[in-house]
Amino acid sequence: MDPRFAINGQRRRGGMRWWVLVLFAAYLGYYWLGHRQEASFTGRTQMVDTTMDQEVALGLQGFEQILGQSRVVTTGDAVDDVREIARRLIEAGPKLEQHLASTRGIRASTPWEAFEWDVAVIESDEANAFCLPGGKMAVYTGILPIAQNTDALAAIMGHEIAHAILRHGAERMAQQKLVQIGSVAAGMSTSDMDPRQRQMLMAAIGVGTQYGLTLPFSRNHESEADYVGLMLAAAACFNPAEAVGLWQRMGANSSGKAPPEFMSTHPSSNTRIQRLQGWMDEADQVRAQFCSNP
């Protein structure tokens, strides 16, 4: 072995392979420029690399799996209420988007015709609801006592619908893809380092990615869905003020269970309440505009 590369018969450890990181940064820039688009309703620039057809297929697959493992409620007042709320929110979506587009000077870009809406009620103590990419959604009966009324339930369902129409699922998939590629690039760039130093550096990169990128990214999505969901509920002629009481009850229900906000995928209940209160004047204006008897 060339003595320049050996110490006591062992290969000498080197430093970072910076060229790997430079290539990854170049790919990241190319990927971002090639897949960026303007988010509907807010005009925020987002990165999406899947088609709506792919999202619909993924959402349907996940929905069928969940329903196949759950007790689905098919009749009763709760089912009727959930279906009626969903109908009103979905019908309000396009007119709200046009309103926000005209007032903000952004493009109305939601492919409404591609969504395949469906809603189910699932018997469960879990206080939860979801809307998968493509429009498949479910409400768990455990959240009904916390909602207490149709206006608050509309805020919950509006929030979940907002995730779907804002294509947050597709954004998360694109982000995860880049994080995975970045992890591979980091591993390659540090492969010549001392094993202990490399382990420490990779752990630091993992923690930095989690708390500096992934979790804030998720919290931003939640806040965006809170805003659009509130406006959807208002445009569908529900009382947006009930969203504040809802999150007060949600906070009380999760007291002692939720991690600190910086460690969570969701904003704290107090943060959500403050933001909702800040948006309430706009929500009231939307309701007054779209509802003859607000």
Backbone as numpy.savetxt, mean C-alpha at the origin, in Angstrom:
# Nx Ny Nz CAx CAy CAz Cx Cy Cz
50.75 -19.96 -6.36 49.90 -18.76 -6.36 50.78 -17.51 -6.36
50.37 -16.54 -7.11 51.11 -15.27 -7.15 51.19 -14.70 -5.74
52.40 -14.39 -5.23 52.53 -13.90 -3.85 51.80 -12.60 -3.59
51.48 -11.84 -4.63 50.73 -10.61 -4.41 49.32 -10.88 -3.92
48.83 -12.10 -4.14 47.46 -12.43 -3.79 47.38 -13.49 -2.71
48.48 -13.74 -2.00 48.47 -14.79 -0.99 49.21 -14.35 0.25
48.67 -14.73 1.41 49.33 -14.54 2.69 49.26 -15.87 3.41
50.46 -16.45 3.67 50.52 -17.76 4.31 49.68 -18.79 3.56
49.73 -18.71 2.22 49.04 -19.70 1.40 47.55 -19.43 1.24
47.04 -18.34 1.82 45.62 -18.05 1.70 45.41 -16.81 0.83
44.26 -16.77 0.18 43.95 -15.64 -0.70 43.73 -14.39 0.15
44.36 -13.30 -0.22 44.21 -12.07 0.53 42.84 -11.44 0.25
42.23 -10.97 1.32 40.92 -10.34 1.20 41.06 -8.92 0.69
40.14 -8.53 -0.15 40.16 -7.18 -0.69 39.04 -6.34 -0.12
38.72 -5.25 -0.79 37.67 -4.36 -0.32 36.42 -4.48 -1.16
35.70 -3.39 -1.28 34.45 -3.36 -2.03 34.72 -3.41 -3.53
33.86 -4.08 -4.24 33.87 -4.02 -5.70 32.88 -2.91 -6.11
33.40 -1.71 -6.18 32.53 -0.56 -6.41 31.87 -0.60 -7.78
32.51 -1.24 -8.73 31.95 -1.26 -10.07 30.59 -1.98 -10.09
30.43 -2.96 -9.18 29.14 -3.66 -9.10 28.04 -2.69 -8.67
28.34 -1.86 -7.67 27.37 -0.90 -7.18 27.07 0.18 -8.23
28.10 0.55 -8.99 27.89 1.54 -10.05 26.95 0.97 -11.12
27.15 -0.30 -11.48 26.27 -0.94 -12.45 24.84 -1.03 -11.93
24.71 -1.36 -10.64 23.36 -1.44 -10.06 22.69 -0.07 -10.06
23.44 0.97 -9.71 22.87 2.33 -9.71 22.43 2.72 -11.12
23.22 2.34 -12.12 22.84 2.65 -13.50 21.57 1.90 -13.90
21.50 0.63 -13.48 20.30 -0.16 -13.78 19.09 0.41 -13.07
19.27 0.83 -11.81 18.18 1.43 -11.05 17.64 2.66 -11.77
18.55 3.53 -12.24 18.11 4.71 -12.96 17.36 4.37 -14.24
17.88 3.39 -14.98 17.23 2.94 -16.21 15.84 2.36 -15.92
15.77 1.55 -14.87 14.50 0.90 -14.50 13.47 1.93 -14.08
13.91 2.91 -13.29 13.01 3.95 -12.82 12.47 4.77 -13.98
13.36 5.19 -14.87 12.93 6.00 -16.01 12.00 5.22 -16.93
12.22 3.92 -17.04 11.43 3.10 -17.95 10.08 2.68 -17.41
9.85 2.79 -16.08 8.62 2.29 -15.49 7.89 3.32 -14.63
8.28 4.56 -14.70 7.61 5.57 -13.89 6.33 6.02 -14.58
5.39 6.42 -13.77 4.13 6.95 -14.28 3.52 7.85 -13.21
2.49 8.58 -13.60 1.82 9.47 -12.68 0.69 8.73 -12.00
0.70 8.72 -10.68 -0.36 8.04 -9.93 -1.67 8.78 -10.11
-2.75 8.00 -10.27 -4.06 8.62 -10.35 -4.42 9.25 -9.01
-5.31 10.21 -9.04 -5.85 10.91 -7.87 -4.86 11.89 -7.23
-3.58 11.54 -7.13 -2.63 12.40 -6.41 -1.58 13.03 -7.31
-1.30 12.43 -8.47 -0.28 12.95 -9.37 1.14 12.59 -8.95
1.28 11.81 -7.88 2.61 11.40 -7.43 3.26 10.49 -8.48
4.57 10.64 -8.66 5.29 9.75 -9.57 5.50 8.40 -8.90
5.08 7.34 -9.56 5.23 5.99 -9.02 5.90 5.08 -10.04
6.41 3.95 -9.55 7.08 2.99 -10.41 6.28 1.70 -10.47
5.82 1.35 -11.66 4.99 0.15 -11.86 5.52 -0.58 -13.08
5.76 -1.88 -12.94 6.27 -2.64 -14.08 5.39 -3.83 -14.44
4.14 -3.83 -13.94 3.20 -4.89 -14.29 2.00 -4.28 -15.01
1.33 -5.08 -15.81 0.13 -4.62 -16.50 -1.09 -4.83 -15.60
-2.18 -4.16 -15.93 -3.41 -4.35 -15.17 -3.91 -5.79 -15.30
-3.74 -6.39 -16.47 -4.16 -7.78 -16.64 -3.41 -8.69 -15.68
-2.12 -8.45 -15.49 -1.35 -9.24 -14.54 -1.84 -9.02 -13.11
-2.13 -7.77 -12.78 -2.62 -7.47 -11.44 -3.97 -8.14 -11.18
-4.85 -8.08 -12.16 -6.17 -8.71 -12.02 -6.01 -10.22 -11.79
-5.13 -10.84 -12.56 -4.92 -12.29 -12.42 -4.34 -12.63 -11.05
-3.38 -11.85 -10.59 -2.79 -12.10 -9.28 -3.82 -11.90 -8.17
-4.63 -10.85 -8.30 -5.65 -10.58 -7.29 -6.69 -11.67 -7.23
-7.12 -12.15 -8.39 -8.11 -13.22 -8.43 -7.56 -14.50 -7.80
-6.32 -14.83 -8.11 -5.71 -16.02 -7.55 -5.64 -15.94 -6.02
-5.19 -14.79 -5.51 -5.12 -14.62 -4.07 -6.49 -14.64 -3.42
-7.47 -14.02 -4.06 -8.83 -13.96 -3.53 -9.43 -15.36 -3.40
-9.28 -16.15 -4.42 -9.81 -17.51 -4.40 -9.15 -18.35 -3.31
-7.86 -18.17 -3.13 -7.16 -18.91 -2.08 -7.67 -18.51 -0.70
-7.85 -17.22 -0.47 -8.33 -16.75 0.83 -9.75 -17.23 1.09
-10.63 -17.09 0.12 -12.01 -17.51 0.31 -12.10 -19.02 0.51
-11.23 -19.76 -0.16 -11.24 -21.22 -0.01 -10.83 -21.68 1.38
-10.16 -20.80 2.12 -9.71 -21.14 3.46 -10.51 -20.41 4.53
-11.60 -19.75 4.14 -12.35 -18.92 5.07 -13.82 -19.31 5.08
-14.49 -18.84 6.12 -15.93 -19.01 6.22 -16.58 -17.76 5.66
-17.16 -17.87 4.49 -17.74 -16.71 3.79 -19.22 -16.59 4.16
-19.60 -15.39 4.57 -21.00 -15.10 4.89 -21.68 -14.61 3.61
-22.79 -15.22 3.25 -23.43 -14.89 1.97 -24.75 -14.16 2.11
-25.35 -14.17 3.30 -26.63 -13.49 3.48 -26.62 -12.75 4.81
-27.56 -11.81 4.94 -27.69 -11.08 6.19 -27.48 -9.59 6.00
-27.80 -8.83 7.05 -27.70 -7.38 6.98 -26.27 -6.91 6.73
-25.30 -7.57 7.36 -23.90 -7.16 7.19 -23.48 -7.29 5.73
-23.87 -8.39 5.10 -23.52 -8.60 3.70 -24.18 -7.55 2.82
-25.45 -7.27 3.08 -26.16 -6.25 2.29 -25.50 -4.88 2.46
-25.14 -4.54 3.70 -24.51 -3.24 3.94 -23.16 -3.13 3.23
-22.35 -4.16 3.34 -21.02 -4.14 2.72 -21.13 -4.02 1.21
-22.05 -4.75 0.61 -22.21 -4.69 -0.84 -22.70 -3.32 -1.29
-23.60 -2.72 -0.54 -24.12 -1.39 -0.91 -23.04 -0.33 -0.75
-22.26 -0.42 0.32 -21.17 0.54 0.50 -20.16 0.41 -0.64
-19.82 -0.83 -1.00 -18.87 -1.05 -2.09 -19.40 -0.46 -3.38
-20.68 -0.67 -3.66 -21.26 -0.14 -4.90 -21.14 1.37 -4.96
-21.48 2.03 -3.87 -21.43 3.50 -3.85 -20.00 4.02 -3.99
-19.07 3.40 -3.32 -17.68 3.83 -3.40 -17.12 3.66 -4.81
-17.41 2.52 -5.40 -16.89 2.23 -6.74 -17.49 3.21 -7.76
-18.79 3.48 -7.64 -19.43 4.42 -8.56 -18.89 5.83 -8.38
-18.49 6.16 -7.16 -17.97 7.51 -6.90 -16.55 7.69 -7.43
-15.83 6.60 -7.63 -14.42 6.68 -8.00 -14.13 7.52 -9.24
-14.75 7.23 -10.38 -14.42 7.98 -11.60 -14.73 9.47 -11.49
-15.86 9.84 -10.87 -16.19 11.27 -10.79 -15.26 11.99 -9.81
-14.84 11.30 -8.75 -13.87 11.91 -7.84 -12.54 12.10 -8.54
-12.13 11.12 -9.32 -10.86 11.24 -10.03 -10.89 12.41 -11.00
-11.97 12.56 -11.72 -12.09 13.68 -12.64 -12.04 15.01 -11.90
-12.68 15.07 -10.75 -12.68 16.29 -9.95 -11.27 16.64 -9.49
-10.55 15.66 -8.94 -9.21 15.93 -8.46 -8.26 16.25 -9.61
-8.46 15.58 -10.75 -7.61 15.85 -11.91 -7.78 17.28 -12.40
-9.02 17.75 -12.43 -9.28 19.10 -12.93 -8.78 20.16 -11.95
-8.90 19.90 -10.65 -8.48 20.91 -9.67 -6.97 20.93 -9.49
-6.30 19.83 -9.77 -4.85 19.75 -9.56 -4.05 19.81 -10.85
-4.73 19.77 -11.96 -4.01 19.79 -13.23 -3.23 18.53 -13.51
-3.79 17.37 -13.09 -3.13 16.09 -13.34 -4.01 15.25 -14.26
-3.47 14.12 -14.68 -4.19 13.27 -15.64 -5.01 12.23 -14.91
-6.25 12.04 -15.34 -7.09 10.95 -14.83 -6.71 9.68 -15.57
-6.02 8.77 -14.89 -5.40 7.63 -15.59 -5.84 6.26 -15.09
-6.81 6.20 -14.19 -7.22 4.90 -13.66 -7.92 4.07 -14.74
-7.45 2.85 -15.02 -8.10 1.99 -16.03 -9.32 1.30 -15.43
-10.39 2.05 -15.21 -11.56 1.52 -14.50 -12.13 0.28 -15.17
-12.06 0.23 -16.49 -12.66 -0.90 -17.20 -11.92 -2.21 -16.95
-10.69 -2.13 -16.47 -9.90 -3.34 -16.24 -10.21 -4.00 -14.89
-10.80 -3.26 -13.98 -11.07 -3.81 -12.66 -12.24 -4.79 -12.69
-12.11 -5.85 -11.95 -13.18 -6.86 -11.82 -13.61 -6.88 -10.36
-14.51 -5.99 -10.01 -14.88 -5.77 -8.62 -15.70 -6.92 -8.05
-15.39 -7.27 -6.84 -16.16 -8.27 -6.11 -15.88 -8.06 -4.63
-16.88 -8.30 -3.80 -16.69 -8.10 -2.36 -17.30 -9.28 -1.61
-16.63 -9.70 -0.56 -17.09 -10.80 0.27 -17.01 -10.40 1.73
-17.84 -11.03 2.53 -17.78 -10.86 3.99 -17.29 -12.17 4.57
-16.26 -12.10 5.41 -15.64 -13.29 5.98 -15.88 -13.31 7.48
-16.41 -14.43 7.97 -16.65 -14.61 9.39 -15.32 -14.82 10.10
-14.94 -13.86 10.94 -13.66 -13.94 11.63 -13.62 -12.91 12.74
-12.89 -13.21 13.81 -12.69 -12.23 14.88 -11.66 -11.17 14.50
-10.96 -11.39 13.40 -9.92 -10.46 12.97 -10.54 -9.13 12.53
-10.02 -8.04 13.07 -10.50 -6.71 12.70 -9.74 -6.25 11.47
-10.23 -6.64 10.30 -9.45 -6.39 9.09 -10.37 -6.29 7.87
-9.81 -5.75 6.81 -10.44 -5.70 5.50 -9.32 -5.57 4.49
-9.58 -5.95 3.23 -8.55 -5.80 2.21 -9.20 -5.64 0.85
-8.43 -5.09 -0.07 -8.81 -5.06 -1.48 -7.57 -5.39 -2.29
-7.61 -6.49 -2.98 -6.46 -6.97 -3.73 -6.36 -6.23 -5.08
-5.18 -6.27 -5.71 -5.06 -5.67 -7.04 -6.12 -6.23 -7.98
-6.75 -5.36 -8.72 -7.80 -5.81 -9.64 -9.20 -5.66 -9.09
-9.34 -5.41 -7.76 -10.67 -5.11 -7.24 -11.36 -6.16 -6.41
-10.68 -7.24 -6.05 -11.29 -8.25 -5.19 -11.09 -7.87 -3.73
-12.20 -7.71 -3.01 -12.07 -7.24 -1.63 -12.92 -8.06 -0.68
-12.57 -7.94 0.61 -13.29 -8.65 1.65 -13.28 -7.83 2.92
-14.34 -7.99 3.70 -14.46 -7.35 5.01 -14.64 -8.47 6.03
-13.84 -8.46 7.08 -13.95 -9.44 8.15 -14.96 -8.94 9.18
-15.78 -9.85 9.68 -16.83 -9.44 10.61 -16.25 -8.85 11.90
-15.01 -9.18 12.23 -14.40 -8.65 13.44 -14.22 -7.15 13.43
-14.27 -6.54 12.26 -14.09 -5.08 12.20 -15.41 -4.33 12.32
-16.52 -5.03 12.19 -17.83 -4.37 12.21 -18.14 -3.71 13.56
-17.85 -4.37 14.71 -18.12 -3.70 15.99 -17.25 -2.45 16.19
-16.07 -2.42 15.59 -15.21 -1.25 15.71 -15.72 -0.13 14.81
-16.17 -0.49 13.63 -16.72 0.52 12.71 -17.98 1.16 13.30
-18.88 0.32 13.81 -20.10 0.75 14.49 -21.19 1.29 13.57
-20.82 1.88 12.43 -21.84 2.44 11.54 -21.35 2.40 10.10
-22.26 2.63 9.17 -21.93 2.50 7.75 -20.95 3.57 7.29
-20.99 4.77 7.90 -20.07 5.82 7.49 -18.63 5.45 7.82
-18.41 4.92 9.00 -17.06 4.49 9.38 -16.63 3.28 8.56
-17.56 2.38 8.30 -17.22 1.22 7.48 -16.86 1.66 6.06
-17.51 2.70 5.57 -17.18 3.24 4.25 -15.77 3.81 4.23
-15.33 4.41 5.34 -13.96 4.92 5.41 -12.97 3.78 5.33
-13.28 2.66 6.00 -12.40 1.48 5.95 -12.34 0.94 4.53
-13.50 0.73 3.94 -13.55 0.14 2.60 -12.99 1.09 1.56
-13.22 2.40 1.74 -12.64 3.37 0.82 -11.13 3.32 0.86
-10.57 3.18 2.05 -9.12 3.05 2.20 -8.61 1.83 1.44
-9.28 0.71 1.58 -8.81 -0.52 0.91 -8.97 -0.42 -0.61
-10.07 0.15 -1.08 -10.26 0.35 -2.51 -9.18 1.28 -3.05
-8.82 2.29 -2.27 -7.78 3.22 -2.70 -6.46 2.51 -2.98
-6.12 1.53 -2.15 -4.89 0.77 -2.40 -4.92 0.15 -3.81
-6.08 -0.36 -4.19 -6.18 -1.03 -5.50 -6.13 -0.04 -6.65
-6.88 1.05 -6.56 -6.93 1.97 -7.70 -5.65 2.79 -7.80
-4.91 2.93 -6.70 -3.61 3.60 -6.74 -2.49 2.65 -7.14
-2.81 1.38 -7.31 -1.88 0.34 -7.76 -0.69 0.19 -6.79
-0.99 0.25 -5.51 0.05 0.11 -4.51 0.68 -1.28 -4.54
-0.13 -2.30 -4.81 0.42 -3.65 -4.88 1.47 -3.79 -5.95
1.21 -3.21 -7.11 2.18 -3.26 -8.20 3.45 -2.49 -7.84
3.28 -1.37 -7.16 4.45 -0.60 -6.71 5.31 -1.40 -5.75
4.66 -2.10 -4.82 5.41 -2.90 -3.84 6.16 -4.02 -4.53
5.54 -4.63 -5.54 6.23 -5.70 -6.26 7.47 -5.17 -6.99
7.35 -3.99 -7.59 8.49 -3.39 -8.28 9.59 -3.03 -7.29
9.19 -2.50 -6.13 10.18 -2.15 -5.11 10.90 -3.39 -4.60
10.14 -4.45 -4.32 10.75 -5.68 -3.82 11.73 -6.27 -4.83
11.39 -6.15 -6.11 12.29 -6.65 -7.15 13.62 -5.91 -7.11
13.55 -4.59 -6.97 14.78 -3.80 -6.92 15.56 -4.06 -5.64
14.87 -4.26 -4.53 15.55 -4.57 -3.26 16.29 -5.90 -3.38
15.66 -6.88 -4.01 16.31 -8.18 -4.20 17.54 -8.05 -5.09
17.41 -7.30 -6.17 18.56 -7.10 -7.06 19.65 -6.34 -6.32
19.25 -5.35 -5.53 20.23 -4.59 -4.74 20.95 -5.46 -3.74
20.24 -6.40 -3.13 20.87 -7.32 -2.18 21.90 -8.20 -2.87
21.57 -8.66 -4.08 22.53 -9.46 -4.85 23.76 -8.63 -5.20
23.51 -7.38 -5.62 24.63 -6.49 -5.96 25.51 -6.22 -4.75
24.89 -6.00 -3.59 25.67 -5.77 -2.37 26.48 -7.01 -2.02
25.88 -8.18 -2.19 26.61 -9.42 -1.90 27.80 -9.61 -2.82
27.61 -9.30 -4.10 28.71 -9.44 -5.05 29.81 -8.41 -4.78
29.41 -7.20 -4.43 30.40 -6.15 -4.25 31.24 -6.35 -2.99
30.75 -7.15 -2.05 31.47 -7.37 -0.79 32.08 -8.77 -0.71
32.03 -9.52 -1.79 32.46 -10.93 -1.73 33.94 -11.10 -1.40
34.76 -10.09 -1.63 36.19 -10.20 -1.34 36.56 -9.66 0.03
35.59 -9.19 0.78 35.89 -8.61 2.08 36.12 -9.70 3.13
36.70 -9.29 4.25 36.84 -10.19 5.39 35.44 -10.68 5.78
35.26 -11.98 6.03 33.92 -12.51 6.30 33.19 -11.80 7.43
33.89 -11.47 8.51 33.22 -10.82 9.63 32.79 -9.40 9.26
33.68 -8.68 8.58 33.31 -7.33 8.14 32.15 -7.37 7.14
32.20 -8.37 6.26 31.14 -8.50 5.26 29.80 -8.78 5.93
29.81 -9.65 6.92 28.57 -9.98 7.62 28.00 -8.75 8.32
28.85 -7.97 8.94 28.39 -6.76 9.62 27.85 -5.74 8.64
28.54 -5.59 7.50 28.10 -4.62 6.50 26.77 -5.04 5.88
26.63 -6.33 5.56 25.38 -6.80 4.96 24.22 -6.66 5.94
24.48 -6.89 7.22 23.43 -6.71 8.23 23.02 -5.25 8.31
24.01 -4.35 8.26 23.71 -2.92 8.31 22.90 -2.49 7.08
23.25 -3.03 5.92 22.50 -2.71 4.70 21.06 -3.20 4.82
20.89 -4.41 5.38 19.54 -4.95 5.55 18.69 -4.10 6.48
19.27 -3.69 7.60 18.54 -2.85 8.55 18.24 -1.49 7.93
19.22 -0.92 7.24 19.00 0.38 6.60 17.91 0.32 5.55
17.88 -0.76 4.78 16.85 -0.92 3.76 15.48 -1.05 4.40
15.41 -1.83 5.48 14.13 -2.06 6.14 13.56 -0.78 6.73
14.38 -0.06 7.51 13.88 1.10 8.23 13.99 2.40 7.44
14.85 2.42 6.43 15.01 3.64 5.65 14.25 3.64 4.35
13.81 2.46 3.89 13.14 2.39 2.59 11.82 1.65 2.66
11.85 0.36 3.06 10.66 -0.48 2.98 9.54 0.00 3.88
9.82 0.23 5.15 8.77 0.65 6.08 8.24 2.05 5.78
9.10 3.05 5.53 8.56 4.37 5.15 7.73 4.32 3.87
8.16 3.49 2.91 7.43 3.32 1.66 6.02 2.81 1.95
5.91 1.82 2.83 4.61 1.27 3.19 3.75 2.30 3.93
4.35 3.04 4.85 3.58 4.05 5.59 3.07 5.14 4.66
3.87 5.52 3.67 3.42 6.51 2.70 2.22 6.01 1.91
2.25 4.73 1.55 1.11 4.13 0.86 -0.14 4.19 1.73
0.02 3.88 3.01 -1.13 3.89 3.91 -1.72 5.29 4.03
-0.87 6.29 4.14 -1.36 7.67 4.24 -2.06 8.10 2.96
-1.49 7.71 1.82 -2.12 8.05 0.55 -3.48 7.39 0.42
-3.58 6.12 0.87 -4.86 5.42 0.84 -5.84 6.03 1.83
-5.35 6.51 2.97 -6.23 7.21 3.91 -6.86 8.44 3.25
-6.03 9.21 2.54 -6.53 10.43 1.90 -7.55 10.11 0.80
-7.16 9.25 -0.13 -8.06 8.94 -1.24 -9.31 8.22 -0.73
-9.14 7.33 0.27 -10.30 6.65 0.83 -11.27 7.60 1.48
-10.75 8.61 2.18 -11.61 9.61 2.80 -12.39 10.38 1.74
-11.70 10.77 0.67 -12.37 11.52 -0.40 -13.39 10.64 -1.13
-13.09 9.35 -1.28 -14.05 8.43 -1.90 -15.32 8.35 -1.05
-15.14 8.20 0.26 -16.30 8.10 1.15 -17.13 9.38 1.06
-16.45 10.53 1.02 -17.17 11.81 0.93 -17.92 11.92 -0.40
-17.25 11.54 -1.50 -17.89 11.62 -2.82 -19.05 10.66 -2.94
-19.03 9.57 -2.17 -20.11 8.60 -2.18 -21.21 8.97 -1.17
-21.10 10.18 -0.60 -22.12 10.75 0.28 -22.18 10.10 1.66
-21.06 9.53 2.11 -20.94 9.12 3.50 -20.34 10.28 4.29
-20.50 10.24 5.60 -20.00 11.31 6.45 -18.51 11.09 6.73
-17.62 11.92 6.15 -16.18 11.67 6.32 -15.71 11.86 7.76
-16.44 12.63 8.56 -16.02 12.88 9.94 -15.97 11.60 10.75
-16.72 10.57 10.34 -16.74 9.32 11.08 -15.39 8.60 11.00
-14.54 8.99 10.06 -13.22 8.36 9.95 -12.37 8.67 11.18
-12.55 9.82 11.77 -11.77 10.19 12.95 -12.14 9.31 14.13
-13.44 9.17 14.39 -13.88 8.29 15.47 -13.46 6.85 15.24
-13.49 6.43 13.97 -13.05 5.08 13.64 -11.63 4.83 14.09
-10.72 5.76 13.76 -9.32 5.54 14.09 -9.04 5.75 15.57
-9.89 6.48 16.23 -9.79 6.54 17.69 -10.12 5.18 18.29
-11.15 4.55 17.77 -11.52 3.22 18.26 -10.50 2.17 17.84
-9.96 2.31 16.62 -8.92 1.37 16.17 -7.69 1.47 17.06
-7.34 2.71 17.43 -6.20 2.90 18.30 -6.41 2.28 19.66
-7.62 2.45 20.20 -7.93 1.86 21.50 -7.93 0.34 21.42
-8.39 -0.20 20.29 -8.44 -1.65 20.13 -7.06 -2.27 20.04
-6.09 -1.50 19.48 -4.73 -2.03 19.31 -3.77 -1.52 20.38
-4.30 -0.88 21.41 -3.45 -0.32 22.45 -2.57 -1.40 23.08
-1.27 -1.12 23.11 -0.32 -2.06 23.69 0.14 -3.14 22.74
-0.49 -3.23 21.55 -0.13 -4.27 20.58 0.74 -3.72 19.45
0.53 -2.47 19.10 1.21 -1.91 17.93 2.65 -1.54 18.28
3.60 -1.80 17.35 4.98 -1.38 17.56 5.12 0.12 17.38
6.27 0.70 17.75 6.50 2.12 17.47 6.34 2.40 15.97
5.91 3.60 15.63 5.59 3.92 14.24 6.76 3.64 13.30
8.00 3.97 13.70 9.13 3.80 12.80 9.42 2.32 12.51
8.86 1.43 13.34 9.05 0.00 13.13 7.84 -0.65 12.46
6.87 0.15 12.08 5.60 -0.38 11.58 5.40 -0.09 10.10
4.58 -0.93 9.47 4.19 -0.69 8.08 3.09 0.35 7.97
2.48 0.71 9.10 1.37 1.66 9.11 1.70 2.86 10.00
1.17 4.03 9.67 1.29 5.15 10.61 0.54 4.83 11.89
0.92 5.48 12.98 0.21 5.30 14.23 -1.20 5.87 14.11
-2.08 5.43 15.00 -3.46 5.94 14.98 -3.48 7.45 15.20
-2.63 7.96 16.08 -2.60 9.40 16.32 -2.19 10.17 15.07
-1.18 9.65 14.35 -0.75 10.30 13.11 -1.88 10.30 12.10
-2.58 9.18 11.98 -3.67 9.08 11.01 -4.78 10.05 11.37
-5.12 10.14 12.64 -6.19 11.04 13.07 -5.83 12.49 12.75
-4.59 12.88 13.03 -4.17 14.26 12.75 -4.26 14.57 11.26
-3.83 13.63 10.43 -3.89 13.86 8.98 -5.32 13.90 8.49
-6.16 13.00 8.98 -7.56 13.00 8.59 -8.23 14.31 8.96
-7.94 14.81 10.15 -8.51 16.10 10.56 -8.04 17.23 9.65
-6.79 17.14 9.18 -6.28 18.16 8.28 -6.92 18.11 6.90
-7.42 16.94 6.51 -8.07 16.78 5.19 -9.58 16.99 5.26
-10.13 17.18 6.45 -11.58 17.13 6.61 -12.28 18.25 5.88
-11.72 19.44 5.84 -12.37 20.54 5.12 -12.53 20.20 3.64
-11.47 19.63 3.06 -11.57 19.24 1.64 -12.60 18.14 1.46
-12.64 17.18 2.38 -13.62 16.10 2.28 -15.04 16.64 2.37
-15.25 17.60 3.25 -16.58 18.21 3.36 -16.96 18.93 2.07
-16.00 19.58 1.44 -16.28 20.27 0.18 -16.62 19.26 -0.92
-15.90 18.15 -0.95 -16.20 17.11 -1.95 -17.60 16.57 -1.74
-17.96 16.32 -0.49 -19.29 15.79 -0.19 -20.38 16.80 -0.59
-20.14 18.04 -0.29 -21.12 19.07 -0.64 -21.29 19.19 -2.15
-20.21 19.00 -2.90 -20.27 19.12 -4.34 -21.02 17.98 -4.99
-20.81 16.75 -4.46 -21.36 15.57 -5.13 -22.69 15.08 -4.54
-23.07 15.60 -3.41 -24.27 15.07 -2.74 -25.29 16.19 -2.57
-26.49 15.98 -3.04 -27.51 17.02 -3.00 -27.95 17.31 -1.57
-27.90 16.29 -0.68 -28.27 16.48 0.71 -27.16 15.99 1.62
-26.02 16.73 1.68 -24.90 16.28 2.48 -25.19 16.29 3.96
